[in-house]
């Protein structure tokens, strides 16, 4: 249906992709993957015709229609939700207006009485044709279709007559997604469609797209979402586009296998080149070996280059060591919050204890983000109490945190504004760990991509140590590599976590408790996310794990036992972190020393391969001694590094948290 032929695109000095060809066939299910800034969104815009490639062509079949959902930036004005959704059916709306106009004309003629006017039969025939066309394009069932899509994406009957201006930015993206799904184009191009969905809406969208009759091209960092939907993966990396067959998990496996084969081929090729080069250098000037020398030179010329590609940059950071908090981190009692006449939170009572690692779930509009802001002290509650525990320091990352960044400030200035006591060198080091290097730190925030803004907002969180992290959709706009790093750091974090997210794979290994927010109350489930999801899908019956409306760890002896267990887990996690950190720091330092020693060994080996080295006897003796000493030293370094990691594993076993 749509073919890209040798397409290239660059912005300034940055090459996004070069000489790239691929085809979207009928029924294709394709994922575009790659780090932030590799050109995934640009490629979608080229496919839909919003951006022109620098070279190459895009061919579209005459019958093919394409619709594109951007990551953000869509706003709707002037209509109710229902009327805005109806804009997905422009032909139906025109037919409806035509039928109404013809019907009014017929009514006017009939109202005159007397002999029927001669034009009446023609008008009646025209009305019949228009009504037939309306039935053919299912215009009379559009209201049911609209409600099915809107309700699936989390809207309610009460939302239908509301003006679109009343909805949040995330809801506007849902409205746009609903309109695209209602149009049923030949090719759906969805750029991070899950960013603004809750878990129930995400599951509904999965089911909808599985049975969608057209083709789907997705940009998403939700690995489970991609595994369910796609059968082809196109990776954009370092100016190249590589295609893989299979779902996302298959892509990861194939990529690792391809790299392993390439590295092995590269090593074998280098060994052959080194041996051949030594032969050529040794016998270049011997007439008796001239034929062999020329033969080997020709062999070297014919060797095709093997490109492995350097590793992609990824964020590398650790949360500052947090101070120890008291047992109770935060208490909410009888909390209520409304916006105007609309109640959002009702009678919420909740106790969060040190070591809790909570996943907050709930349908759209249940108040997840509102509760997170109230907990963080960003918003005040209308009624009830919020009590922060002893020595608790809170760091908050909100859905709209990136929108609150000053667009006129530079990347470096954004951090300097919050931490003027830090030196520029310290701030640049922190920014470097989030991939802002060189002149990147002087870019204004207004030109940053969604992923870059998210990384900058995360960097701001690290300026001060905190023992209670409140994170509202922290993975939105982060690429898969950055998301994996954040997940690992949160797993190692020794403090308390409260995370609002729709990303099941991200939450699963981090959290030990689920808070399900519903209109009118809150349910707290002690257990893993997978156990909770199984229960709500009717796969497991464990009512004893569910606590209604209290938000505490239970009542009486059970509550006391649970609090004591949480306290012990928190102390265990903190002690494990304290014991492991110096071992990891030492192991990291050893790795740097080992890399330097290995690099020097390679230099000496290269020197041994050069004929001129053997002219200087003292140089040879010196290099041989250095090589022997360095090899022995490396063996010692390897042993020490192994011992440190064995010590880390021993500490992890000793202080494991069940």
Buried (B, 14 or more C-beta within 10 A) or exposed (E): BBBBBEBBBBEEEEBBBBEBEBEBEEEBBBBBBBBBBBBBBBBBBBBBEEEEBEEBEBEBEEEBBBBBBBBBEBEBEEBBBBBBBBBBBEEBBEBBEBBEEBBEBBEEBEEEEEEEEEEBEEBEEBBEEBBEBBEEBEBEEBEEBBBBBBBBBBBBEEBBEBBBEEBBBBBBBBBBBBBBBBBBBBBBBBBBBBBBBBBBBBBBBBEBBEEBEBBBBBBBBBBBBBBBBBEBBBBBBBBBBBEBEBBBEBBBEBBEEEEEEBEEEBEEBEEEEEEBBBBBBEBEEEEEBEEEBEEBBEEEEEEEEBEEEEEEEBBEBEBEEBEEBBBBBBBBBEBBBBEEEEBBBBBBBBBBBBBBBBBBBBBBBBBBBBBBBBBBEBBEBBEBEBEBBEEBBBBBBBBBBBEEBEEEBBBBBBBBEEBEEBEEEEBBEBBBBBBBEEEBBEBBBEEBEBBBBBBBBBBBBBBEEBBBBBBBBBBBBBBBBBBBBBBEBBEBBBBBBBBBBBBBBBBBEBBBBBBBBBBEBBBBBBBBBEBBBBBBEEEBEEEEBBBEBBBBBBEEEEBEEBBEBBBEBBBBBBBBBEBBBEBBEBBEEBEEBBEEBEEBBEEBEEBBEEEEBEEEEEEBEEBEEBBEEBEEEBEEBEEBBEEBEEBBEEBEEEBEBE
